[in-house]
């Protein structure tokens, strides 16, 4: 049981009361004072301002991206609409030309028939 005795002795040594190192209380009080010291308004405002600025930039980036996407879709829609318009105009020209031929043949047929 010497191992157990060694353990007990080490435990007692670890739990013995020892005086605090010199200057410990002063260091603790200085750190406490630093943490609880009133910060200048601009330091507090600065942190909050940076957070708000970062959030604003994120929102602006999202909105800008959405706006660009909307614009790209709008341009594509206009391009497709213009292409459809051109197809309709081409179809109307072809139809008009075909109707002119038919009308000419009918007129020729009427002249031959009279």
Residue frames as qw, qx, qy, qz and C-alpha x, y, z in Angstrom:
[[0.000, 0.882, 0.472, 0.000, 0.00, 0.00, 0.00],
 [0.415, -0.406, 0.061, 0.812, 2.88, 2.37, -0.43],
 [0.148, 0.328, 0.516, 0.778, 1.27, 3.63, -3.61],
 [0.274, -0.770, -0.534, -0.218, -1.82, 4.62, -1.68],
 [0.501, -0.671, -0.179, 0.517, 0.30, 6.36, 0.96],
 [0.366, -0.075, 0.307, 0.875, 2.16, 8.27, -1.76],
 [0.025, -0.557, -0.575, -0.599, -1.13, 9.33, -3.26],
 [0.401, -0.803, -0.434, 0.082, -2.46, 10.55, 0.10],
 [0.500, -0.492, 0.004, 0.713, 0.74, 12.47, 0.76],
 [0.241, 0.146, 0.436, 0.855, 0.62, 14.13, -2.68],
 [0.177, -0.691, -0.585, -0.386, -3.02, 14.96, -2.16],
 [0.462, -0.760, -0.309, 0.336, -2.35, 16.56, 1.23],
 [0.431, -0.286, 0.177, 0.837, 0.53, 18.59, -0.21],
 [0.107, 0.365, 0.542, 0.749, -1.67, 19.78, -3.07],
 [0.310, -0.742, -0.518, -0.290, -4.44, 20.79, -0.69],
 [0.508, -0.421, -0.328, 0.676, -2.20, 22.54, 1.84],
 [0.064, 0.972, 0.217, -0.061, -2.88, 26.23, 2.28],
 [0.618, 0.012, 0.104, 0.779, -0.21, 28.35, 0.68],
 [0.001, 0.720, 0.160, -0.675, -0.01, 32.10, 0.73],
 [0.594, 0.762, 0.253, 0.045, -0.81, 33.86, -2.54],
 [0.654, 0.167, 0.089, 0.732, 2.15, 35.08, -4.56],
 [0.161, -0.559, -0.167, 0.796, 3.07, 38.72, -3.91],
 [0.122, 0.302, -0.323, -0.889, 1.21, 41.13, -6.16],
 [0.030, 0.283, 0.918, 0.276, -1.55, 38.66, -7.09],
 [0.036, 0.707, 0.608, -0.359, -4.30, 40.70, -5.46],
 [0.015, 0.635, -0.132, -0.761, -3.05, 43.88, -7.18],
 [0.005, -0.131, 0.770, 0.625, -2.99, 42.14, -10.60],
 [0.024, 0.471, 0.880, 0.054, -6.50, 40.77, -10.09],
 [0.019, 0.756, 0.399, -0.518, -7.84, 44.17, -9.06],
 [0.011, -0.495, 0.378, 0.783, -6.13, 45.88, -12.03],
 [0.000, 0.094, 0.866, 0.490, -7.65, 43.42, -14.49],
 [0.005, 0.623, 0.762, -0.177, -11.04, 43.81, -12.89],
 [0.003, 0.713, 0.120, -0.691, -10.75, 47.59, -13.11],
 [0.014, -0.285, 0.612, 0.738, -9.74, 47.35, -16.78],
 [0.003, -0.306, -0.908, -0.286, -12.72, 45.14, -17.60],
 [0.094, -0.734, -0.653, 0.163, -15.21, 47.27, -15.72],
 [0.177, -0.397, 0.029, 0.900, -13.77, 50.65, -16.64],
 [0.481, 0.727, 0.340, -0.353, -16.19, 52.76, -18.63],
 [0.564, 0.128, 0.506, 0.640, -15.24, 52.63, -22.27],
 [0.068, 0.341, -0.112, -0.931, -15.35, 55.80, -24.31],
 [0.626, 0.478, 0.355, -0.504, -18.57, 56.25, -26.28],
 [0.501, 0.634, -0.429, -0.405, -16.75, 55.99, -29.59],
 [0.009, -0.305, 0.952, 0.019, -15.33, 52.56, -28.70],
 [0.427, 0.278, 0.787, -0.349, -18.81, 51.25, -27.92],
 [0.544, 0.666, 0.111, -0.498, -20.34, 53.02, -30.89],
 [0.212, 0.598, -0.677, -0.373, -17.53, 51.86, -33.12],
 [0.190, -0.066, 0.980, 0.002, -18.16, 48.17, -32.46],
 [0.451, 0.515, 0.633, -0.361, -21.89, 48.58, -32.97],
 [0.376, 0.735, -0.168, -0.538, -21.29, 50.69, -36.04],
 [0.073, 0.431, -0.838, -0.326, -19.04, 48.07, -37.63],
 [0.297, 0.187, 0.929, -0.116, -21.63, 45.36, -36.98],
 [0.444, 0.676, 0.383, -0.447, -24.38, 47.49, -38.52],
 [0.253, 0.697, -0.446, -0.502, -22.15, 48.37, -41.44],
 [0.094, -0.218, 0.950, 0.202, -21.33, 44.72, -42.08],
 [0.370, 0.413, 0.799, -0.232, -25.02, 43.77, -41.93],
 [0.381, 0.755, 0.084, -0.527, -25.89, 46.63, -44.27],
 [0.131, 0.563, -0.680, -0.450, -23.23, 45.56, -46.77],
 [0.227, 0.047, 0.971, 0.056, -24.55, 42.00, -46.75],
 [0.396, 0.613, 0.585, -0.353, -28.09, 43.23, -47.38],
 [0.291, 0.759, -0.215, -0.541, -26.93, 45.56, -50.16],
 [0.024, -0.369, 0.860, 0.350, -24.99, 42.73, -51.80],
 [0.310, 0.287, 0.903, -0.078, -28.05, 40.47, -51.69],
 [0.374, 0.742, 0.346, -0.436, -30.31, 43.18, -53.10],
 [0.170, 0.689, -0.468, -0.527, -27.80, 44.08, -55.81],
 [0.143, -0.151, 0.948, 0.242, -27.47, 40.45, -56.81],
 [0.343, 0.498, 0.771, -0.200, -31.24, 40.07, -56.93],
 [0.298, 0.792, 0.056, -0.530, -31.55, 43.28, -58.94],
 [0.063, 0.528, -0.696, -0.483, -28.97, 42.11, -61.44],
 [0.230, 0.113, 0.962, 0.091, -30.71, 38.75, -61.79],
 [0.354, 0.667, 0.543, -0.368, -34.07, 40.48, -62.31],
 [0.225, 0.758, -0.245, -0.561, -32.54, 42.79, -64.92],
 [0.067, -0.314, 0.867, 0.380, -30.94, 39.87, -66.77],
 [0.292, 0.359, 0.885, -0.054, -34.28, 38.03, -66.86],
 [0.309, 0.769, 0.275, -0.487, -36.04, 41.18, -68.05],
 [0.130, 0.635, -0.525, -0.551, -33.51, 41.65, -70.88],
 [0.143, -0.062, 0.960, 0.234, -33.87, 37.98, -71.89],
 [0.323, 0.560, 0.714, -0.267, -37.66, 38.32, -71.86],
 [0.279, 0.786, -0.031, -0.551, -37.44, 41.42, -74.07],
 [0.004, 0.451, -0.763, -0.464, -35.06, 39.62, -76.44],
 [0.226, 0.202, 0.950, 0.070, -37.47, 36.69, -76.76],
 [0.316, 0.705, 0.476, -0.420, -40.38, 39.06, -77.28],
 [0.202, 0.719, -0.330, -0.577, -38.52, 40.88, -80.05],
 [0.083, -0.213, 0.912, 0.342, -37.61, 37.55, -81.69],
 [0.290, 0.445, 0.837, -0.133, -41.28, 36.47, -81.57],
 [0.277, 0.773, 0.153, -0.549, -42.31, 39.85, -83.05],
 [0.095, 0.554, -0.621, -0.547, -39.86, 39.41, -85.91],
 [0.178, 0.062, 0.968, 0.166, -41.22, 35.90, -86.58],
 [0.316, 0.638, 0.624, -0.320, -44.79, 37.21, -86.67],
 [0.233, 0.765, -0.149, -0.581, -43.79, 40.02, -89.06],
 [0.017, -0.345, 0.832, 0.434, -41.99, 37.53, -91.31],
 [0.243, 0.309, 0.919, -0.020, -45.03, 35.24, -91.27],
 [0.307, 0.745, 0.369, -0.463, -47.30, 38.18, -92.14],
 [0.147, 0.646, -0.460, -0.591, -45.03, 39.18, -95.05],
 [0.089, -0.101, 0.947, 0.293, -45.04, 35.62, -96.39],
 [0.262, 0.514, 0.789, -0.213, -48.81, 35.39, -95.96],
 [0.253, 0.763, 0.075, -0.590, -49.28, 38.77, -97.63],
 [0.075, 0.474, -0.690, -0.541, -47.10, 37.70, -100.53],
 [0.146, 0.142, 0.971, 0.123, -49.04, 34.43, -100.88],
 [0.273, 0.659, 0.584, -0.387, -52.36, 36.29, -100.76],
 [0.197, 0.683, -0.254, -0.656, -51.12, 38.70, -103.44],
 [0.000, 0.220, -0.879, -0.424, -50.33, 35.69, -105.70],
 [0.182, 0.396, 0.895, -0.095, -53.72, 34.14, -105.05],
 [0.242, 0.737, 0.298, -0.556, -55.47, 37.44, -105.69],
 [0.134, 0.555, -0.516, -0.639, -53.50, 37.89, -108.91],
 [0.055, 0.012, 0.959, 0.278, -54.45, 34.38, -110.07],
 [0.215, 0.575, 0.732, -0.293, -58.10, 35.02, -109.20],
 [0.220, 0.733, -0.016, -0.644, -58.01, 38.30, -111.08],
 [0.067, 0.374, -0.756, -0.533, -56.37, 36.55, -114.05],
 [0.128, 0.239, 0.962, 0.042, -58.98, 33.81, -113.88],
 [0.244, 0.685, 0.488, -0.484, -61.80, 36.38, -113.76],
 [0.196, 0.646, -0.322, -0.664, -60.36, 38.19, -116.81],
 [0.036, 0.172, -0.905, -0.387, -60.06, 34.93, -118.70],
 [0.136, 0.387, 0.898, -0.159, -63.56, 33.92, -117.69],
 [0.256, 0.679, 0.311, -0.613, -65.27, 37.14, -118.78]]
